[in-house]
Amino acid sequence: MKWPVFITADLAGQSKVANRAFVLIQDFEYTKYLTESPWVLMTSQELPLEPPVATSIPLPDSSRNDFTGMSLADVNAFVRTHKDVLERLKLSPYTWLVIDQKGLETSTCIVCEDIEQQFRACRIPYEKAWSMTANLDIANMGFEEYVDEEAGVQEDGTWKWQPFEGESKEREREVELKREKALQELIK
């Protein structure tokens, strides 16, 4: 199953920033960069007839994006309304990503989870999005393990991300070097 990505920010003049975001959400630890990408950029509310392939980088022309300006509630309503079709298309209707204007400005995105009509969202650094999405998707970890529960829901309707303690700095550095290389290739 692949994960939908909805960009609600207006990308006019921001294609470099959006491409950077799409590189940074990729998994550089467990999968082969891009050839095994799980992300599919959603730009049309008209869903395809066949399962889409992962979105490649650089991102396709963003002149048409039906999700520009939508709120988290609007995106969630779209996903709920099309749950069965998304599943048939092998796109997760339970976990997905939103990149909004605040995210483009702060290098964060929103990991969304909708289980049994309970919608929750967490604003998280791009680089941590794959891990959270993957773990939620396979129910390896729960939403609560990623958020600062004491901080509660923030003004924008998202939970505040809380980093794990004890992550291997050496392993993180290896992943960071791969990510930096991918960003350099994008710039070329």
N, C-alpha and C positions, 0 to 999 in steps of 0.2 A: 504494500500500500504506500502511496506517495502522499505528501502533505501539501495542501494548498497554501499559497502565499497571496495575500491580498495587500496591495499597496493603495492606501487611502490618501496619501499625500499627493499634491499636484506636482507631477514630475517635470513640468515645463522648465527647461534650463537646469534640471537636476539629474540628468542621466548618469553622470559620473558618480554622483553620490549614491544613486540607486544601484548601479553596478557594483560599487564597493560593498554596499550592504549585502548584496546577493552573494558575493564572494565570501564575506565574513560569516554568513550563516551556514556555510558548507561544513561538513565534517572532515577534518584533516587528521583525525586520530584512527578511525576504524574503517573508513571506506576510501576508495580511490576517488580523488577530487574530480568532480564533474561526471566521470563515467558511471558513477554509482550514486549520483545526486538524487535525493528523495523529494526535492522541491519542485512544485509546478506553479508558475505565476498565473494567477487568474486575472484576466482583464475584461472578460465578457460575462454578462449574466446569462447569456445563451450558452448552455453547456454543450460540449462536443458529443458526438455519437459514439466515439471510440475512446478508450483510455488514452489520455495525453502522455507524451514523453516528458521527462524532466526538462525544465527550462535551462537552456544553455546561456553562457555569458560570452559576449555582452548581451544584455537583455534586448528583446525585440523592441521595435518602435513602440513607444508608449503614448502615441497620439490618441488612441482610443483606450480608455480604461473606465469601465462602468462603475468601478468602486471608488473612484476619486471623490473625496469629500464625505464618504460614508462614515458613520459612527461605528463603534464596536457593536452596539446593539443592532445596527442595520446589517452588518456583516454576519453576525450570529443568526439573525432572522433569515438571511439568504441561505446559510448553511443548513439550518433546521428545515427550511422549506424544501430544500433539494437533497436531503439526507440520503434517500434511496438511490437517486441518480448518481450522487457522488460515490456511494459505495460501489455501484455497478461500474463506474469509471475507475475504480481502484484508487480513489482519493478519500482520505480520511475525513469523515464528518465529525470526528471526536476531538482531534487535535489539529490545529492549523496556526498560521502565523499572520500577523498584521504589521505592516510597516506604515506608520503614520508620519505626519510632519514632525512631531516632537521626536520621533525615533530617528528621522534623518538628521535632525539637529543635535541629537545626543548619542548617536551610535547605539541605539537600542531598538528593540522590536517588541512585539507583544505576542507571547505564546498563549494561545487560547485553548481552553478545554471545555467541552460540553458533554457531560455524561449524565444521562437520565434527566435531561432538561435542567441540569444545574450548570450554568455558565460561569466560568472563572477565567481571569486573564492576569498575566504577570508580565510586567515590563522588565526586560532582561537585556544585557549586552548581546550584541549580534553573535559574538564568539561563543556564547553559552546556550544559544537557542537550540542548536541541534541536540545537545545532550538532554535538555529538559524535554523537548518534543519526543525524542526517541524513548526516553524512560517512561513518560506518561503513556505513550502509545502501546508499549508492551506491558504496562502496569508493573514495571519493575520498582518504581518509586511513585509516591503520591505527590500531588500538587503542594501539599503543606510542607514537604521537605525542601522546597525551592523558595519559599516565601518567608518574609518576616511577619509572622502572625501578629506580633505585638504592634507593628506599624499599621495594620489593618488595610482596608481598601483606600487607595490614594484618590486624590481629586479627579483624576482622569478615568476612574473606574477600574484601575488595575491594582494588583498587589505589588508590593515592592519586593524585588528579588533579594535573596540572601545567599551569599557565596558559601560553599562548603568549606569547612576547615579540614586541613590535612591533605589537600590535593597535592600530588607530586609536582614539585616545581620543575624537576628535570623533564618529566613527561610533558608538562605544559610548555616548556621552552622548545622542545622538539616540534610540537604542534604549531607553535607560534612561527617558527622558521618556515614551515611548509605554507602557512597562511601568508606570510610576507612575500614568499616567492610567487604565489598565485596573484597577489596584488600587483607585484612588479610586472608580471606577464600581461595583466589587464591594461596597464599603463602603456605598454609598447605599441 
